[in-house]
Amino acid sequence: MDPRIISAAPQLATGPTAAGFSGDGTLEVWKIRNGGNGWSHPVHVHFEEGIVLNRDGKAPPEWEKWARKDVYRIGAEVDSSVDVEIAIRFREFAGTYMEHCHNTQHEDTSMLLRWDVENPGQFQLMPTPLPGWDGVTYVNSAALPTFRTGDTRVEDPDNQKPIANA
C-alpha cells in the first residue's frame, strides 16, 4: 500500500447537490468487487456506515436490508457475493479515510486503500502524513483517475460519472 495514493475523493455537501440530495453530506453509491483468487474479503470502511443496495445485482437478504454497516463481505462464501453495491453518505469529517480487508493475512500485508473526503470546491489534494520516530512529515499525494479528474483512459465501465435519475 502506498499511503500517498488517493483512491477516491467524495465531497461533503453544504446544501442540496446537483443530483438532488440535501443534508450535510452527499450520498455516494459504490461498488466493491472481489478480484477472485478464491478469497473472501470482509471489507471494512472506517468512520462511516452505509447500506447494502444489492449483491451481484440482486436485492440483499431480508436480514441485511436497511442495516447500517461498516463491513461488507465479498467473495464465494455463504452470505457473500462477488459484487456488493452500497450507498454511503459523508456527513461531517473532511479528511483522510481508510478501507481495508479484515483477513489477518491481508491486514498484515497492507491490503488497504486511502480515500479523502473533500470540501466542496476543493481543488488541491490533501498532503499525505507519514509518521516517524521524530514526528510527522507531509508529502504530496497522487489521485487515481476518476470521473472527477477527467481522465478518459479509464477502462472500467463502473468508474463513470453518475447520472441523476437515470
Long-range contacts (C-beta under 8 A, 24 or more apart in sequence): 1-110, 1-111, 1-112, 1-113, 1-114, 3-114, 3-128, 3-130, 4-128, 4-139, 4-140, 4-141, 4-142, 5-113, 5-114, 5-141, 5-142, 5-143, 5-144, 6-114, 6-115, 6-116, 6-125, 6-126, 6-141, 6-142, 6-143, 6-144, 7-99, 7-113, 7-114, 7-115, 7-144, 8-115, 8-116, 8-144, 8-146, 9-115, 9-116, 9-117, 9-118, 9-125, 9-143, 9-146, 9-148, 10-90, 10-115, 10-117, 10-118, 11-90, 11-117, 11-118, 11-119, 11-120, 11-122, 12-90, 12-91, 12-92, 12-94, 12-117, 12-118, 12-119, 12-120, 13-120, 14-120, 18-164, 19-162, 19-164, 20-164, 20-165, 23-89, 23-91, 24-91, 24-92, 25-89, 25-90, 25-91, 25-92, 26-89, 26-90, 27-87, 27-88, 27-89, 28-87, 28-88, 28-89, 28-90, 29-53, 29-85, 29-86, 29-87, 29-162, 30-85, 30-86, 30-88, 31-83, 31-84, 31-85, 31-86, 31-158, 32-72, 32-74, 32-83, 32-84, 32-85, 32-86, 33-74, 33-82, 33-83, 33-158, 34-74, 34-75, 34-76, 34-82, 34-83, 38-76, 39-75, 39-103, 39-106, 40-73, 40-74, 40-75, 40-76, 40-77, 40-80, 41-73, 41-74, 41-75, 41-101, 41-102, 41-103, 41-106, 42-71, 42-72, 42-73, 42-101, 42-102, 42-103, 43-71, 43-72, 43-73, 43-74, 43-99, 43-100, 43-101, 43-102, 44-70, 44-71, 44-99, 44-100, 44-101, 44-102, 45-70, 45-71, 45-72, 45-88, 45-97, 45-99, 46-70, 46-97, 46-98, 46-99, 46-100, 47-93, 47-97, 48-88, 48-89, 48-90, 48-91, 48-97, 49-88, 50-86, 50-87, 50-88, 50-89, 51-86, 51-87, 52-84, 52-85, 52-86, 53-85, 53-86, 53-87, 54-84, 54-85, 55-80, 55-81, 55-83, 55-84, 55-85, 56-81, 56-82, 56-83, 57-83, 71-102, 90-117, 93-117, 94-118, 94-119, 94-122, 95-126, 96-126, 96-129, 116-141
